[in-house]
Amino acid sequence: MAIVRFPAVMKYYVDNQAEFSVPASTVNEMLEKVIGQYPAVKFHLVDSNGNLRRHFNVFVNGTHIRELDGLDTQLKEDDKVILMASAAGGQEFLH
C-alpha cells in the first residue's frame, strides 16, 4: 500500500487525515481510489475531463511524477505519494 500525504488545506476533504494508506499499483489508480473513498476531494484534484488539475503536483518518494512515468508511475509497498497544490514556499512539505 502506498502512503498518501495531503496538504493541510485539503485535509478537510479526507476526514482530516494528513496521511493514509491506499492500495494501488499506479498513481492514477491511487487517485481514483482516493476520489472513490472521498468524493468531495474530486473537484480539487481533477478537472471536468478527469485530468489532474494543472496546479496540482504529485511526488512519489520526493520525485515529481513528470520526471517518472506521469500518472502511470508504478507504486510499490510503502512508497510515499505527496499531493501538493502549487504555492510558494511548499518545499518544506517534501521533507
MARLUM-907735 format. One record per residue (C-alpha): residue number from 0; residue in three letters; x, y, z negated. Coordinates in steps of 0.001 Angstrom, whole numbers, plus 500000, padded with zeros to 6 digits. Example, Ala and Ser with C-alpha at 12.3 -4.5 7.8 and 13.67 -1.06 7.14 Angstrom:
BEGIN
R  num  residu       x       y       z
R    0     ala  512300  495500  492200
R    1     ser  513670  498940  492860
END
This chain:
BEGIN
R  num  residu       x       y       z
R    0     met  500000  500000  500000
R    1     ala  501252  503433  500909
R    2     ile  501162  506108  498250
R    3     val  499448  509298  499414
R    4     arg  500081  512698  497838
R    5     phe  497643  515553  498312
R    6     pro  498338  519252  497819
R    7     ala  496913  520684  494611
R    8     val  494449  522868  496505
R    9     met  492868  519766  498082
R   10     lys  492675  517519  495016
R   11     tyr  489064  518601  494565
R   12     tyr  488102  516604  497680
R   13     val  489739  513374  496476
R   14     asp  488350  513124  492936
R   15     asn  491051  515450  491567
R   16     gln  493811  512967  492329
R   17     ala  497218  514256  493342
R   18     glu  498410  510788  494317
R   19     phe  496794  507424  495018
R   20     ser  497433  504207  496937
R   21     val  495887  503388  500306
R   22     pro  496242  500012  502048
R   23     ala  497169  500918  505628
R   24     ser  499658  499847  508274
R   25     thr  499878  503207  510110
R   26     val  499468  506876  509260
R   27     asn  496342  507017  511427
R   28     glu  494773  504068  509587
R   29     met  495666  505687  506269
R   30     leu  493939  508932  507299
R   31     glu  490856  507009  508441
R   32     lys  490667  505184  505113
R   33     val  491116  508364  503081
R   34     ile  488363  510071  505097
R   35     gly  486153  506985  504744
R   36     gln  486577  506981  500974
R   37     tyr  486421  510765  500558
R   38     pro  484229  512137  503403
R   39     ala  484363  515718  502061
R   40     val  488058  515907  502989
R   41     lys  487409  515183  506694
R   42     phe  486748  518803  507697
R   43     his  490063  519848  506156
R   44     leu  492170  517106  507770
R   45     val  490753  516657  511266
R   46     asp  489014  518814  513868
R   47     ser  485697  518073  515601
R   48     asn  487509  515771  518058
R   49     gly  489036  513738  515247
R   50     asn  492544  515109  515780
R   51     leu  494729  516076  512852
R   52     arg  494428  519814  512323
R   53     arg  497444  521766  513586
R   54     his  498080  523441  510240
R   55     phe  498376  520068  508530
R   56     asn  501740  518377  508174
R   57     val  502263  514717  507365
R   58     phe  505521  513402  505955
R   59     val  506478  509764  505427
R   60     asn  509275  509356  502899
R   61     gly  510237  513001  503440
R   62     thr  510346  512866  507261
R   63     his  507745  514705  509343
R   64     ile  505746  512260  511481
R   65     arg  506580  514259  514636
R   66     glu  510162  513011  514142
R   67     leu  508845  509452  513785
R   68     asp  506003  507899  515812
R   69     gly  503353  510516  515033
R   70     leu  500066  509083  513807
R   71     asp  501258  505648  514950
R   72     thr  504091  505704  512393
R   73     gln  504166  502346  510653
R   74     leu  503760  502266  506899
R   75     lys  505412  499789  504570
R   76     glu  504688  498865  500974
R   77     asp  505382  501819  498657
R   78     asp  506017  504344  501458
R   79     lys  505226  507830  500235
R   80     val  502968  509860  502528
R   81     ile  502616  513556  501789
R   82     leu  499790  515581  503319
R   83     met  500577  519268  503274
R   84     ala  498883  522324  504759
R   85     ser  501296  524745  506381
R   86     ala  502135  527501  503936
R   87     ala  505151  529500  502937
R   88     gly  507072  528019  500055
R   89     gly  505662  524488  500352
R   90     gln  509001  522693  500474
R   91     glu  509160  522007  496745
R   92     phe  506290  519571  497228
R   93     leu  508624  517201  499087
R   94     his  510929  516695  496133
END
